[in-house]
């Protein structure tokens, strides 16, 4: 399905990124009344530059637009939106965008270079949670009219992918400045943005309540295809009520149903069930000062092959998958699924025998009060405990509060732990698992832990040719699986339920569902 927001007079020939051909736009649909969406809210702010919660991306994606975006569920390539796909310098440090000269804000004023510069500098310098996306990036007007140049301190092929994030949306700079907006930590526009919106999208914000509902009204002056619905209402509803509402048609979309809840109504609804782009993983600390056990190579092998991966997937439920490497399955550069490790009890016992350890005991730490996608880390830890007991490894459970676990994880002091990873859907998002990088250090794996892996990471990070980049990331993951302390466990399931009077829903890991692209069934 073609996103109704990927349009405009920009030429799509001779683009700098390998995009392929885009489908033709569907004919405009007549406006409908109201689309009602039920979700479990994780929502704090309506200011895109401060928003870092999944519900914010869901409800604000139809309101604010970015320079480039993704098409439907495909996150392997960016497509034009407010600007063309950038021209990229050979050293992958300079990105030149040309604005779509037909784009306008909801008040009818044109989207200009000054709006882009202010919005991106504000996102960077506000020092909000998403500010890291623009770390080391400078923004300036280009020499040619309507152009913007982004320059990075180091090569960054992932930058166009980062620019699809809600936090890097383009706002009406003049209006925002009149209402307290600045590109500094002292910015005072957050309250203003909770009461109105200053975007260029097909909808405008009319109500924003973080505990009950968000209401969007169609933007009658939208510069692209007319919005399908007059109104979108997104409600904060628990999963039991979501099931009842979507079954009887009181809502058209339910985003947080468990597989068992879907099973009882699946004959009355359309269901999408598939893996998310997030990942649950485990690690054994690589610092001998933290643990001499977890650094034992043979014990690590025993753990890797002692885990019942399929049992974990079966426990989590339909739609979950086991990845072969640390890059999620739908992202460019992921390993083929036939390279996934499988449980091999005999190999695990043999490795344990070679370790020289008799009845070793490892401690697995996890956030006891955290559940994501309905998956409790406590349940995963208990499953690992039971699996490893069968091969002769004792595991003690160490439940911690979210904050304590996060502090200990960041401090690199956990012997063994179950953790979560997500972010920009680009393979470079997984490079922090390299020795000496962010997640590597959290797992006690210092720089020099694997010089070969570090060299592969450096090459993959700057590779601009797609085939070369994919090959390097796969080689990097294969090496990481061989020598690293990490064990990818699962990608959780995403279940999207829609009534049969709308077209089947598409999942995108950046905004879950593009609500502006939901349309009545034909």
Secondary structure, 3 states (H helix, E strand, C coil): CCCCCCCCCCCCCCCCCCCCCCCCCCCCCCCEEEEEEEECCCCCCCCCCCCCCHHHHHHHCCCCCCCEEEECCEEEEEEECCECCCEECCCCCEEEEEECCCCECCCCCECCHHHHHHHHHHHHHCCCHHHHHHCCEEEEECCCCCEEEEEECCCCCCHHHHCCCHHHCCCCHHHHHHCCCCCCCCCCCHHHHCCCCCCCCCEEEEEECCCCEEEEEECCCCCCCCCCEEEEEEEECCHHHHHHHHHHCCCCEECCCCHHHHHCCCCCEEEEEEECCCEEEEEECCCCCCCCCCCCHHHHHHHHHHCCHHHHHHHHCCCCECCCCCCCCCCCCCCCHHHCCCCCHHHHHHHHHHHCCCCCEEEEEEECCCEECCEEHHHHHHHHHHHHHCCCCEEEEEEECHHHHHHHHHHCCCCEEEEEECCCCCHHHHHHHCCCCHHHHHCCCCCCCCHHHHHHHHHHHHCCCHHHHHHHHHHHHHHHHHHCCEEEEEECEEEEEEECCECCCCCECCCECCHHHCCECC
